[in-house]
Amino acid sequence: MKPTAIFLFLQLIGFSFVFAQAETIPAPFIYTPERIEQARVNAAKYDWAATLLQDKLLLADEAAAQPAEHLRAWFTTTTPNDQTSCPSCGEYWLNYVWAWVPEKPDQLICNYCDHVVDTDTYPQNGVIRRTSPQGDIIPHPIYRDEAGKTYPIWQTIGHQKATHAYTWIEALGVAYAITGEDRYATAATQLLYRLAEVYPAYIFHDNFRFDSYPWGWAGKLTGWHLKDAQIFMQLGTAWDGIRHSEVVSDEERAFIEENLFRTGGEMLTAVRPLQGISNDVAYRYGGVALIGRLLQDHDILEWVLAGDESYDRVLD
């Protein structure tokens, strides 16, 4: 387990029993005034800290400069998908086939044959239909070759775009904490709200396989719940800092917390930890603990802290 995951997890459980009882929004527990001030001191004193902050601010400025409708386009209505094999050279999806750049967000480039894959080179000539958690049949456009093999190219493009948007959200949280500028909180809220709109209908999948009953480590944002948990750590850390902003309405706050974080917590706790003890479970505990702390939900935290499969039992 990475040290950052251990630190965040221990920090979260340390706060789990000191919830405020008032109906007001809880104070930030990650972006505390003391930590923000320490970050400013570090950036003024150390080159590495100044470079790190500058990189985050550049990313945040990039996102904040975009209109809301452009930001919304980075999260697709169809389920994002980690990988697909290359339809040109046939390189297998597990070998990390694709390169992607944000300047050309709607195309992939094969790392093995340099072939460009987009709607101009491969038409959307097929559809796979899968059932959402709400019971709706969701069509996912695909490319189907002459032999009948399917390639979920557009879901992989959607995954790459979403991954870039997650880095924006993380950077916007840092930028708002350091500067207090509302434009950063506004952009982050627009991105999170859009993700909260589409996330509930995303389909469980194991890597690129949209099976009816995927294996116990499947995800929704990705095909692996370890990565889903890591993403929720990114999103939750940013949300801890920006949800107190005056530019975030009560309606936006409630919608994001219910449809993104609570729904995400339900997904991450759906499989019992002892079904697979590995670094997957450690990250899942961290993601769930962060969600529970954000929502001040004792039932979610109990999954981490108590019972026969709590974190200490699994570590033993």
Secondary structure, 3 states (H helix, E strand, C coil): CCHHHHHHHHHHHHCCCCCCCCCCCCCCCCCCHHHHHHHHHHHHHCHHHHHHHHHHHHHHHHHHCCCHHHHHCCCCCCCCCCCCCCCCCCCCHHHCCEECCCCCCCCEEECCCCCEECCCCCCCCEEEEEECCCCCEEEEEEEECCCCCEECHHHHHHHHHHHHHHHHHHHHHHHHHHHCCHHHHHHHHHHHHHHHHHHHHCCCEECCECCCCCCCCCECCCCCHHHHHHHHHHHHHHHHHHCCCCCCCHHHHHHHHHHHHHHHHHHHCCCCHHHCCCHHHHHHHHHHHHHHHHHCCHHHHHHHHCCCCCHHHHHC
